Amino acid sequence: MMIERQRAIVSGQSVPRLPRHVRIQFDPVRQAHAVLSPEKVFWPNEASLDILKLCDGRRTVDEITEDLARDYDASPQEMAGDVAAFLQEWADKLLVRL
Amino acid sequence: MKKSWKKPAMCQVAR
């Protein structure tokens, strides 16, 4: 039996959030945050960790990009493509819900 | 001091 799933596409108005089975945990051994899902462990770089922390189910992708631009040396316009591509990739892997 | 923007990436590992 095939289960058809419609692919969610990221837009500036998407409101991403982490599903219940995905969480961010600080690993004291490595002094770094890990993203844990039931079958996989990921080590995010600083930018991706900051994006995931803002995926709270309330902010839109545009708002996340604006928030990030306050902390980084790039404008929202410069970051928007990277942020959207990152969220699309992880939404496709079911680690982010849109 | 603003952080340097690098393309977001996560590498998969495998408590």
Backbone of each chain as nested JSON, in Angstrom:
{
  "chains": [
    {"id": "A", "residues": [
      {"number": 1, "name": "MET", "atoms": {"N": [0.851, -1.193, 0.0], "CA": [0.0, 0.0, 0.0], "C": [0.885, 1.239, 0.0]}},
      {"number": 2, "name": "MET", "atoms": {"N": [0.585, 2.155, -0.875], "CA": [1.357, 3.394, -0.939], "C": [0.587, 4.507, -0.244]}},
      {"number": 3, "name": "ILE", "atoms": {"N": [1.281, 5.245, 0.585], "CA": [0.649, 6.4, 1.207], "C": [1.162, 7.639, 0.488]}},
      {"number": 4, "name": "GLU", "atoms": {"N": [0.254, 8.36, -0.131], "CA": [0.643, 9.571, -0.853], "C": [0.743, 10.718, 0.139]}},
      {"number": 5, "name": "ARG", "atoms": {"N": [1.84, 11.446, 0.06], "CA": [1.995, 12.588, 0.95], "C": [2.302, 13.793, 0.09]}},
      {"number": 6, "name": "GLN", "atoms": {"N": [1.575, 14.856, 0.324], "CA": [1.801, 16.046, -0.472], "C": [3.008, 16.794, 0.077]}},
      {"number": 7, "name": "ARG", "atoms": {"N": [3.901, 17.189, -0.818], "CA": [5.113, 17.872, -0.388], "C": [4.78, 19.308, -0.011]}},
      {"number": 8, "name": "ALA", "atoms": {"N": [5.163, 19.692, 1.206], "CA": [4.952, 21.072, 1.643], "C": [6.079, 21.936, 1.088]}},
      {"number": 9, "name": "ILE", "atoms": {"N": [5.724, 23.069, 0.527], "CA": [6.714, 23.969, -0.068], "C": [6.862, 25.199, 0.822]}},
      {"number": 10, "name": "VAL", "atoms": {"N": [8.106, 25.55, 1.114], "CA": [8.389, 26.697, 1.98], "C": [8.092, 28.001, 1.249]}},
      {"number": 11, "name": "SER", "atoms": {"N": [7.423, 28.91, 1.954], "CA": [7.286, 30.281, 1.458], "C": [7.603, 31.213, 2.62]}},
      {"number": 12, "name": "GLY", "atoms": {"N": [7.647, 32.493, 2.342], "CA": [7.919, 33.462, 3.402], "C": [6.856, 33.454, 4.48]}},
      {"number": 13, "name": "GLN", "atoms": {"N": [5.651, 32.98, 4.119], "CA": [4.542, 32.978, 5.079], "C": [4.376, 31.637, 5.788]}},
      {"number": 14, "name": "SER", "atoms": {"N": [5.207, 30.655, 5.434], "CA": [5.148, 29.368, 6.139], "C": [5.494, 29.577, 7.609]}},
      {"number": 15, "name": "VAL", "atoms": {"N": [4.888, 28.77, 8.468], "CA": [5.166, 28.85, 9.909], "C": [5.774, 27.509, 10.33]}},
      {"number": 16, "name": "PRO", "atoms": {"N": [7.105, 27.412, 10.293], "CA": [7.731, 26.119, 10.584], "C": [7.78, 25.823, 12.077]}},
      {"number": 17, "name": "ARG", "atoms": {"N": [7.744, 24.537, 12.384], "CA": [7.906, 24.115, 13.777], "C": [8.549, 22.736, 13.77]}},
      {"number": 18, "name": "LEU", "atoms": {"N": [9.119, 22.383, 14.909], "CA": [9.715, 21.059, 15.026], "C": [8.626, 20.079, 15.439]}},
      {"number": 19, "name": "PRO", "atoms": {"N": [8.529, 18.939, 14.763], "CA": [7.551, 17.947, 15.196], "C": [7.927, 17.394, 16.567]}},
      {"number": 20, "name": "ARG", "atoms": {"N": [6.979, 16.721, 17.202], "CA": [7.207, 16.254, 18.573], "C": [8.383, 15.288, 18.687]}},
      {"number": 21, "name": "HIS", "atoms": {"N": [8.653, 14.556, 17.608], "CA": [9.709, 13.545, 17.7], "C": [11.102, 14.117, 17.452]}},
      {"number": 22, "name": "VAL", "atoms": {"N": [11.192, 15.415, 17.227], "CA": [12.497, 16.041, 16.978], "C": [12.782, 17.037, 18.094]}},
      {"number": 23, "name": "ARG", "atoms": {"N": [13.966, 16.938, 18.681], "CA": [14.284, 17.937, 19.702], "C": [15.76, 18.304, 19.658]}},
      {"number": 24, "name": "ILE", "atoms": {"N": [16.024, 19.459, 20.232], "CA": [17.394, 19.979, 20.276], "C": [17.906, 19.752, 21.69]}},
      {"number": 25, "name": "GLN", "atoms": {"N": [19.067, 19.128, 21.786], "CA": [19.606, 18.836, 23.113], "C": [21.081, 19.21, 23.159]}},
      {"number": 26, "name": "PHE", "atoms": {"N": [21.48, 19.813, 24.267], "CA": [22.888, 20.179, 24.427], "C": [23.668, 18.958, 24.889]}},
      {"number": 27, "name": "ASP", "atoms": {"N": [24.762, 18.668, 24.186], "CA": [25.605, 17.536, 24.548], "C": [26.808, 18.06, 25.325]}},
      {"number": 28, "name": "PRO", "atoms": {"N": [26.852, 17.817, 26.64], "CA": [27.945, 18.381, 27.443], "C": [29.307, 17.792, 27.083]}},
      {"number": 29, "name": "VAL", "atoms": {"N": [29.315, 16.581, 26.514], "CA": [30.604, 15.976, 26.149], "C": [31.271, 16.785, 25.045]}},
      {"number": 30, "name": "ARG", "atoms": {"N": [30.493, 17.117, 24.031], "CA": [31.066, 17.844, 22.891], "C": [30.888, 19.345, 23.016]}},
      {"number": 31, "name": "GLN", "atoms": {"N": [30.159, 19.778, 24.04], "CA": [29.871, 21.208, 24.184], "C": [29.215, 21.749, 22.91]}},
      {"number": 32, "name": "ALA", "atoms": {"N": [28.246, 20.996, 22.411], "CA": [27.547, 21.412, 21.192], "C": [26.116, 20.9, 21.255]}},
      {"number": 33, "name": "HIS", "atoms": {"N": [25.252, 21.548, 20.499], "CA": [23.868, 21.101, 20.44], "C": [23.719, 20.013, 19.387]}},
      {"number": 34, "name": "ALA", "atoms": {"N": [22.889, 19.034, 19.706], "CA": [22.555, 17.99, 18.742], "C": [21.065, 18.069, 18.457]}},
      {"number": 35, "name": "VAL", "atoms": {"N": [20.694, 17.718, 17.227], "CA": [19.281, 17.611, 16.87], "C": [18.957, 16.122, 16.85]}},
      {"number": 36, "name": "LEU", "atoms": {"N": [18.051, 15.723, 17.736], "CA": [17.749, 14.3, 17.896], "C": [16.412, 13.972, 17.263]}},
      {"number": 37, "name": "SER", "atoms": {"N": [16.403, 12.926, 16.44], "CA": [15.146, 12.37, 15.952], "C": [15.221, 10.872, 16.226]}},
      {"number": 38, "name": "PRO", "atoms": {"N": [14.104, 10.163, 16.145], "CA": [14.121, 8.77, 16.599], "C": [15.179, 7.9, 15.932]}},
      {"number": 39, "name": "GLU", "atoms": {"N": [15.531, 8.181, 14.693], "CA": [16.474, 7.292, 14.017], "C": [17.804, 7.944, 13.714]}},
      {"number": 40, "name": "LYS", "atoms": {"N": [17.91, 9.243, 13.935], "CA": [19.114, 9.929, 13.486], "C": [19.528, 11.005, 14.469]}},
      {"number": 41, "name": "VAL", "atoms": {"N": [20.817, 11.292, 14.449], "CA": [21.361, 12.389, 15.249], "C": [22.095, 13.328, 14.296]}},
      {"number": 42, "name": "PHE", "atoms": {"N": [21.843, 14.622, 14.426], "CA": [22.493, 15.606, 13.559], "C": [23.239, 16.619, 14.408]}},
      {"number": 43, "name": "TRP", "atoms": {"N": [24.344, 17.104, 13.847], "CA": [25.057, 18.215, 14.474], "C": [24.853, 19.433, 13.596]}},
      {"number": 44, "name": "PRO", "atoms": {"N": [24.102, 20.402, 14.078], "CA": [23.857, 21.595, 13.263], "C": [24.995, 22.605, 13.406]}},
      {"number": 45, "name": "ASN", "atoms": {"N": [25.273, 23.341, 12.336], "CA": [26.194, 24.461, 12.499], "C": [25.428, 25.623, 13.137]}},
      {"number": 46, "name": "GLU", "atoms": {"N": [26.135, 26.697, 13.425], "CA": [25.54, 27.777, 14.211], "C": [24.286, 28.351, 13.555]}},
      {"number": 47, "name": "ALA", "atoms": {"N": [24.356, 28.571, 12.239], "CA": [23.219, 29.182, 11.54], "C": [21.999, 28.26, 11.585]}},
      {"number": 48, "name": "SER", "atoms": {"N": [22.208, 26.968, 11.347], "CA": [21.044, 26.075, 11.332], "C": [20.468, 25.899, 12.735]}},
      {"number": 49, "name": "LEU", "atoms": {"N": [21.324, 25.899, 13.744], "CA": [20.814, 25.817, 15.12], "C": [19.956, 27.042, 15.436]}},
      {"number": 50, "name": "ASP", "atoms": {"N": [20.43, 28.214, 15.033], "CA": [19.663, 29.438, 15.298], "C": [18.325, 29.424, 14.557]}},
      {"number": 51, "name": "ILE", "atoms": {"N": [18.315, 28.892, 13.342], "CA": [17.049, 28.797, 12.593], "C": [16.087, 27.864, 13.325]}},
      {"number": 52, "name": "LEU", "atoms": {"N": [16.576, 26.683, 13.697], "CA": [15.692, 25.695, 14.327], "C": [15.136, 26.204, 15.654]}},
      {"number": 53, "name": "LYS", "atoms": {"N": [15.954, 26.969, 16.389], "CA": [15.47, 27.51, 17.667], "C": [14.312, 28.486, 17.456]}},
      {"number": 54, "name": "LEU", "atoms": {"N": [14.263, 29.096, 16.265], "CA": [13.204, 30.071, 15.986], "C": [11.966, 29.415, 15.364]}},
      {"number": 55, "name": "CYS", "atoms": {"N": [12.055, 28.121, 15.068], "CA": [10.908, 27.406, 14.485], "C": [9.962, 27.015, 15.617]}},
      {"number": 56, "name": "ASP", "atoms": {"N": [9.206, 27.995, 16.104], "CA": [8.387, 27.779, 17.299], "C": [6.903, 27.622, 16.977]}},
      {"number": 57, "name": "GLY", "atoms": {"N": [6.571, 27.553, 15.682], "CA": [5.16, 27.412, 15.326], "C": [4.391, 28.715, 15.398]}},
      {"number": 58, "name": "ARG", "atoms": {"N": [5.085, 29.81, 15.666], "CA": [4.424, 31.122, 15.713], "C": [5.01, 32.069, 14.669]}},
      {"number": 59, "name": "ARG", "atoms": {"N": [6.339, 32.019, 14.511], "CA": [6.987, 32.934, 13.564], "C": [6.875, 32.404, 12.141]}},
      {"number": 60, "name": "THR", "atoms": {"N": [6.705, 33.326, 11.198], "CA": [6.774, 32.941, 9.79], "C": [8.243, 32.874, 9.367]}},
      {"number": 61, "name": "VAL", "atoms": {"N": [8.487, 32.283, 8.203], "CA": [9.859, 32.209, 7.676], "C": [10.428, 33.622, 7.498]}},
      {"number": 62, "name": "ASP", "atoms": {"N": [9.592, 34.545, 7.023], "CA": [10.056, 35.936, 6.871], "C": [10.475, 36.523, 8.223]}},
      {"number": 63, "name": "GLU", "atoms": {"N": [9.687, 36.256, 9.259], "CA": [10.012, 36.793, 10.593], "C": [11.28, 36.147, 11.148]}},
      {"number": 64, "name": "ILE", "atoms": {"N": [11.449, 34.86, 10.897], "CA": [12.668, 34.17, 11.339], "C": [13.89, 34.808, 10.681]}},
      {"number": 65, "name": "THR", "atoms": {"N": [13.774, 35.082, 9.387], "CA": [14.894, 35.684, 8.658], "C": [15.206, 37.076, 9.2]}},
      {"number": 66, "name": "GLU", "atoms": {"N": [14.153, 37.841, 9.502], "CA": [14.352, 39.184, 10.077], "C": [15.052, 39.088, 11.433]}},
      {"number": 67, "name": "ASP", "atoms": {"N": [14.614, 38.139, 12.254], "CA": [15.224, 37.964, 13.579], "C": [16.698, 37.589, 13.454]}},
      {"number": 68, "name": "LEU", "atoms": {"N": [16.993, 36.682, 12.533], "CA": [18.381, 36.248, 12.351], "C": [19.268, 37.402, 11.91]}},
      {"number": 69, "name": "ALA", "atoms": {"N": [18.71, 38.272, 11.079], "CA": [19.509, 39.371, 10.524], "C": [19.99, 40.319, 11.619]}},
      {"number": 70, "name": "ARG", "atoms": {"N": [19.31, 40.3, 12.777], "CA": [19.766, 41.153, 13.887], "C": [21.055, 40.612, 14.496]}},
      {"number": 71, "name": "ASP", "atoms": {"N": [21.25, 39.296, 14.395], "CA": [22.42, 38.676, 15.027], "C": [23.57, 38.433, 14.057]}},
      {"number": 72, "name": "TYR", "atoms": {"N": [23.269, 38.469, 12.763], "CA": [24.288, 38.11, 11.774], "C": [24.65, 39.312, 10.904]}},
      {"number": 73, "name": "ASP", "atoms": {"N": [25.799, 39.175, 10.237], "CA": [26.319, 40.281, 9.433], "C": [25.783, 40.256, 8.003]}},
      {"number": 74, "name": "ALA", "atoms": {"N": [24.557, 39.77, 7.829], "CA": [23.957, 39.729, 6.494], "C": [22.55, 40.308, 6.584]}},
      {"number": 75, "name": "SER", "atoms": {"N": [22.051, 40.8, 5.458], "CA": [20.703, 41.375, 5.446], "C": [19.682, 40.252, 5.287]}},
      {"number": 76, "name": "PRO", "atoms": {"N": [18.421, 40.509, 5.661], "CA": [17.389, 39.481, 5.461], "C": [17.323, 39.018, 4.006]}},
      {"number": 77, "name": "GLN", "atoms": {"N": [17.527, 39.96, 3.078], "CA": [17.461, 39.591, 1.656], "C": [18.584, 38.615, 1.295]}},
      {"number": 78, "name": "GLU", "atoms": {"N": [19.762, 38.837, 1.894], "CA": [20.899, 37.955, 1.598], "C": [20.703, 36.569, 2.213]}},
      {"number": 79, "name": "MET", "atoms": {"N": [19.996, 36.513, 3.345], "CA": [19.857, 35.245, 4.059], "C": [18.636, 34.45, 3.619]}},
      {"number": 80, "name": "ALA", "atoms": {"N": [17.658, 35.122, 3.022], "CA": [16.35, 34.493, 2.78], "C": [16.466, 33.204, 1.974]}},
      {"number": 81, "name": "GLY", "atoms": {"N": [17.294, 33.218, 0.932], "CA": [17.426, 32.034, 0.081], "C": [18.0, 30.853, 0.847]}},
      {"number": 82, "name": "ASP", "atoms": {"N": [19.037, 31.12, 1.652], "CA": [19.662, 30.052, 2.442], "C": [18.68, 29.486, 3.469]}},
      {"number": 83, "name": "VAL", "atoms": {"N": [17.943, 30.385, 4.124], "CA": [16.999, 29.945, 5.162], "C": [15.896, 29.086, 4.54]}},
      {"number": 84, "name": "ALA", "atoms": {"N": [15.344, 29.554, 3.414], "CA": [14.259, 28.803, 2.762], "C": [14.761, 27.449, 2.268]}},
      {"number": 85, "name": "ALA", "atoms": {"N": [15.96, 27.424, 1.68], "CA": [16.5, 26.157, 1.158], "C": [16.743, 25.171, 2.295]}},
      {"number": 86, "name": "PHE", "atoms": {"N": [17.26, 25.678, 3.406], "CA": [17.509, 24.815, 4.571], "C": [16.192, 24.226, 5.087]}},
      {"number": 87, "name": "LEU", "atoms": {"N": [15.189, 25.086, 5.259], "CA": [13.911, 24.607, 5.799], "C": [13.229, 23.644, 4.829]}},
      {"number": 88, "name": "GLN", "atoms": {"N": [13.369, 23.903, 3.525], "CA": [12.766, 22.992, 2.548], "C": [13.414, 21.611, 2.635]}},
      {"number": 89, "name": "GLU", "atoms": {"N": [14.747, 21.604, 2.72], "CA": [15.459, 20.325, 2.798], "C": [15.015, 19.523, 4.017]}},
      {"number": 90, "name": "TRP", "atoms": {"N": [14.886, 20.202, 5.16], "CA": [14.557, 19.483, 6.396], "C": [13.075, 19.19, 6.492]}},
      {"number": 91, "name": "ALA", "atoms": {"N": [12.246, 19.985, 5.829], "CA": [10.819, 19.645, 5.75], "C": [10.653, 18.384, 4.906]}},
      {"number": 92, "name": "ASP", "atoms": {"N": [11.433, 18.278, 3.825], "CA": [11.355, 17.085, 2.976], "C": [11.775, 15.838, 3.747]}},
      {"number": 93, "name": "LYS", "atoms": {"N": [12.675, 16.019, 4.719], "CA": [13.123, 14.881, 5.533], "C": [12.244, 14.689, 6.767]}},
      {"number": 94, "name": "LEU", "atoms": {"N": [11.178, 15.479, 6.857], "CA": [10.2, 15.378, 7.954], "C": [10.784, 15.759, 9.313]}},
      {"number": 95, "name": "LEU", "atoms": {"N": [11.845, 16.559, 9.313], "CA": [12.402, 17.024, 10.581], "C": [11.883, 18.411, 10.939]}},
      {"number": 96, "name": "VAL", "atoms": {"N": [11.197, 19.036, 9.996], "CA": [10.546, 20.328, 10.236], "C": [9.157, 20.236, 9.629]}},
      {"number": 97, "name": "ARG", "atoms": {"N": [8.151, 20.743, 10.347], "CA": [6.789, 20.799, 9.801], "C": [6.516, 22.214, 9.336]}},
      {"number": 98, "name": "LEU", "atoms": {"N": [5.807, 22.322, 8.22], "CA": [5.493, 23.659, 7.69], "C": [4.014, 23.96, 7.888]}}
    ]},
    {"id": "B", "residues": [
      {"number": 1, "name": "MET", "atoms": {"N": [28.767, 42.73, 18.486], "CA": [29.518, 42.042, 17.422], "C": [28.597, 41.024, 16.749]}},
      {"number": 2, "name": "LYS", "atoms": {"N": [28.34, 41.223, 15.469], "CA": [27.438, 40.308, 14.775], "C": [28.177, 39.05, 14.341]}},
      {"number": 3, "name": "LYS", "atoms": {"N": [27.423, 37.953, 14.325], "CA": [28.014, 36.688, 13.917], "C": [28.128, 36.647, 12.396]}},
      {"number": 4, "name": "SER", "atoms": {"N": [29.096, 35.874, 11.94], "CA": [29.313, 35.746, 10.498], "C": [28.313, 34.74, 9.922]}},
      {"number": 5, "name": "TRP", "atoms": {"N": [27.588, 35.154, 8.882], "CA": [26.568, 34.269, 8.301], "C": [27.217, 33.213, 7.424]}},
      {"number": 6, "name": "LYS", "atoms": {"N": [26.964, 31.967, 7.763], "CA": [27.408, 30.859, 6.917], "C": [26.18, 30.041, 6.56]}},
      {"number": 7, "name": "LYS", "atoms": {"N": [26.214, 29.46, 5.384], "CA": [25.088, 28.666, 4.904], "C": [24.703, 27.622, 5.957]}},
      {"number": 8, "name": "PRO", "atoms": {"N": [23.419, 27.567, 6.338], "CA": [23.025, 26.595, 7.361], "C": [23.207, 25.165, 6.881]}},
      {"number": 9, "name": "ALA", "atoms": {"N": [23.755, 24.328, 7.751], "CA": [23.998, 22.928, 7.387], "C": [23.947, 22.071, 8.637]}},
      {"number": 10, "name": "MET", "atoms": {"N": [23.541, 20.82, 8.453], "CA": [23.574, 19.875, 9.573], "C": [24.225, 18.602, 9.064]}},
      {"number": 11, "name": "CYS", "atoms": {"N": [25.125, 18.038, 9.86], "CA": [25.691, 16.76, 9.425], "C": [25.105, 15.644, 10.283]}},
      {"number": 12, "name": "GLN", "atoms": {"N": [24.814, 14.544, 9.6], "CA": [24.205, 13.411, 10.285], "C": [25.301, 12.561, 10.893]}},
      {"number": 13, "name": "VAL", "atoms": {"N": [25.097, 12.142, 12.132], "CA": [26.138, 11.382, 12.808], "C": [25.955, 9.892, 12.588]}},
      {"number": 14, "name": "ALA", "atoms": {"N": [24.857, 9.339, 13.048], "CA": [24.711, 7.89, 12.985], "C": [23.263, 7.525, 13.213]}},
      {"number": 15, "name": "ARG", "atoms": {"N": [24.45, 9.437, 23.884], "CA": [24.232, 9.294, 25.317], "C": [24.861, 8.002, 25.831]}}
    ]}
  ]
}
